[in-house]
Amino acid sequence: MATILYLIRHVCIALFIHPERYRHRYPMTEFGESPALIADPKQRGILIVEDDWGPREAIRYLLKSRSYANAHFARNGQEALDKIAALGSAIYLILLDIRMPVMDGMTFLRHLARDCHHPVGIIAATGFPSADGKREFLEVSTPNVIALDYISKPFELTEMLESVSRSLDHIHAQRGVTTAS
């Protein structure tokens, strides 16, 4: 126990006293600053918002097997908002379940569209796909909250991986345009 407390204390001291040494590892920005640009696609932040253990673990395995190193997880929309508040623009992409307890995916997207100040991509995954649901998902899209794909569950892992790769590149390009202007 003493060893754990020692490590926590020294890591916290290092991060707060010498943040310039660690900024490259934790590329977060405050609201209103330019979004973080992370050159290596495997280091770009991905937030998986999924209440069901099975799909969440499948996505975790898929990302880990392809060396995506910056994956974060939330079980509902409220947890996702809390994660985004903590991680800021380090999150490039959100893989979002639509039907969840506490706060569903569409409610989460409305909150995010109102409060997000940097481009972030959204891939929606639902076990109950419909034309109306897809239309509603696309309508929530804003210049900063970009609806990129609407996938039905169960999904093919290769389909999800291709969508993740395309989406990360798309958001990186969007952030480059935002930073340049």
Long-range contacts (C-beta under 8 A, 24 or more apart in sequence): 26-90, 27-89, 27-90, 28-87, 28-88, 28-89, 28-90, 29-88, 29-89, 29-118, 30-88, 31-88, 31-117, 32-117, 33-89, 34-118, 34-178, 34-179, 35-89, 35-118, 35-119, 35-175, 35-178, 35-179, 36-88, 36-89, 36-90, 36-175, 37-172, 37-175, 37-176, 37-179, 38-90, 38-92, 38-172, 41-165, 41-168, 41-169, 41-172, 42-66, 42-67, 42-68, 42-69, 42-70, 43-69, 43-70, 44-70, 44-92, 44-93, 44-168, 44-171, 44-172, 45-70, 45-71, 45-72, 45-87, 45-90, 45-91, 45-92, 45-93, 46-70, 46-71, 46-72, 46-91, 46-92, 46-93, 46-94, 46-95, 46-164, 46-168, 47-71, 47-72, 47-73, 47-74, 47-80, 47-83, 47-84, 47-87, 47-91, 47-93, 47-94, 47-95, 48-72, 48-73, 48-74, 48-94, 48-95, 49-73, 49-74, 49-75, 49-76, 49-77, 49-79, 49-80, 49-94, 49-95, 49-96, 49-97, 49-100, 49-105, 49-108, 50-75, 50-95, 50-97, 50-100, 50-125, 51-75, 51-76, 51-97, 51-100, 51-101, 52-97, 55-97, 55-125, 55-153, 55-154, 58-157, 59-95, 59-160, 62-157, 62-160, 62-161, 63-164, 66-161, 68-164, 75-100, 75-102, 76-100, 76-101, 76-102, 76-103, 76-108, 77-102, 77-103, 77-104, 77-105, 77-107, 77-108, 77-111, 78-102, 78-103, 78-108, 80-108, 81-108, 81-111, 81-112, 84-112, 84-116, 88-118, 89-118, 89-120, 89-175, 91-120, 92-120, 92-121, 92-168, 92-171, 92-172, 92-175, 93-120, 93-121, 93-122, 93-123, 93-164, 93-167, 93-168, 93-171, 94-120, 94-121, 94-122, 94-123, 95-123, 95-125, 95-160, 95-164, 96-122, 96-123, 96-124, 96-125, 97-124, 97-125, 97-126, 98-124, 98-125, 98-126, 98-128, 98-133, 98-137, 99-126, 99-127, 99-128, 106-136, 106-137, 106-140, 109-137, 109-140, 109-145, 110-140, 112-145, 113-140, 113-141, 113-142, 113-144, 113-145, 116-142, 116-144, 116-145, 117-144, 118-144, 118-175, 118-178, 119-143, 119-144, 119-146, 119-171, 119-174, 119-175, 119-178, 120-144, 120-145, 120-146, 120-171, 121-146, 121-148, 121-167, 121-168, 121-170, 121-171, 122-146, 122-147, 122-148, 123-148, 123-149, 123-150, 123-151, 123-160, 123-163, 123-164, 123-167, 124-149, 124-150, 124-151, 125-151, 125-152, 125-153, 125-155, 125-160, 126-150, 126-151, 126-152, 126-153, 127-152, 127-153, 127-154, 146-170, 146-171, 146-174
